[in-house]
Amino acid sequence: MHESHQVQHLVSHAQKMIAEKKIVKPVQVSVAVGEALGFDEMSMRLHWEEFVSGTSLEGVKLAVRFVPVQFQCPACAALFPKKGSQMSCPKCRVMGKPVDSGKEFFIEAITS
């Protein structure tokens, strides 16, 4: 349910970008969403349809790319994705430290 406010903000931001870039007929809004946010894609799409209804974005497709949570090994500096509950470096088995990857929420592109 916490997707609602963020998707509403996304719609508002997309409308501003379309106006600023003078995009006449947008077809798709592509967004990057960090897996750490815990957003549900189906819920995002339902909220998208709700908030774009009756706007210049009605009928525009929402493309979602999930960005995996990443960790960095303090021993060898390798970056690696979190897999399930596994947070250890696959090379040296040292417990990784989280980095900012996986917390994203932004518009990557608007295509027409």
C-alpha positions in Angstrom: 0.0 0.0 0.0 2.9 2.4 0.5 3.3 2.5 -3.3 0.3 4.7 -3.7 1.9 8.0 -2.6 5.2 7.3 -4.5 3.3 6.4 -7.7 1.2 9.6 -7.3 4.4 11.6 -7.1 5.8 9.7 -10.1 2.7 10.6 -12.2 3.1 14.3 -11.2 6.8 14.3 -12.0 6.2 12.6 -15.4 3.6 15.2 -16.3 6.1 18.0 -15.5 8.8 16.2 -17.6 6.4 15.9 -20.6 5.6 19.6 -20.4 9.2 20.7 -20.1 10.4 18.4 -22.9 7.4 19.2 -25.0 6.6 15.5 -25.6 3.4 15.4 -27.7 2.3 11.8 -27.5 4.1 9.8 -24.8 3.8 6.1 -25.1 5.8 4.8 -22.2 7.3 5.9 -18.9 10.2 3.8 -17.7 11.1 3.7 -14.0 13.8 2.2 -11.9 12.7 0.8 -8.6 15.1 -0.5 -6.0 14.2 -3.9 -4.6 15.0 -2.6 -1.1 11.8 -0.5 -1.2 9.7 -3.6 -1.2 7.3 -2.3 -3.9 4.9 -4.7 -5.5 4.8 -4.3 -9.3 1.1 -5.2 -9.6 0.2 -2.6 -6.9 2.3 0.0 -8.7 0.5 -0.7 -12.0 -2.9 -0.5 -10.4 -2.0 2.9 -8.7 -0.5 4.1 -12.0 -3.8 3.4 -13.8 -5.7 5.1 -11.0 -3.6 8.3 -11.1 -3.2 8.7 -14.8 -7.0 8.3 -15.5 -8.3 11.5 -17.1 -4.8 13.0 -17.5 -2.4 13.4 -20.5 -0.8 10.1 -19.3 -3.9 8.0 -19.7 -3.1 5.0 -21.9 0.7 5.5 -21.4 2.5 2.2 -20.5 4.5 2.0 -17.2 7.7 0.0 -17.6 9.3 -1.1 -14.4 12.9 -2.2 -14.0 13.8 -3.5 -10.5 17.3 -2.7 -9.3 18.7 -5.4 -7.1 20.1 -4.8 -3.6 23.9 -4.8 -3.7 26.5 -5.5 -1.1 30.2 -4.8 -1.0 32.7 -7.1 0.6 34.9 -5.3 3.1 37.7 -7.8 2.5 38.0 -7.8 -1.3 35.8 -4.8 -2.3 33.7 -7.0 -4.7 30.2 -5.8 -5.3 27.6 -8.6 -5.3 23.8 -8.8 -5.4 21.8 -10.1 -2.4 20.4 -13.5 -3.1 17.6 -14.5 -0.7 19.0 -14.2 2.8 22.6 -14.6 1.5 24.7 -11.5 2.2 28.2 -13.0 2.2 30.7 -12.4 -0.5 30.6 -15.2 -3.0 34.5 -15.0 -3.4 35.7 -14.9 0.2 32.6 -15.6 2.3 32.9 -12.4 4.4 29.7 -10.7 5.3 29.0 -7.8 2.9 28.0 -4.3 3.8 25.0 -2.8 2.0 25.6 0.0 -0.6 23.0 2.4 -2.0 22.0 0.2 -4.9 18.5 -1.1 -4.5 16.9 2.0 -3.0 16.2 3.8 -6.3 12.9 5.3 -7.4 13.1 7.5 -10.5 12.0 8.0 -14.1 14.6 6.6 -16.5 12.9 7.7 -19.7 9.7 8.9 -21.3 9.4 7.6 -24.9 7.0 8.8 -27.5 
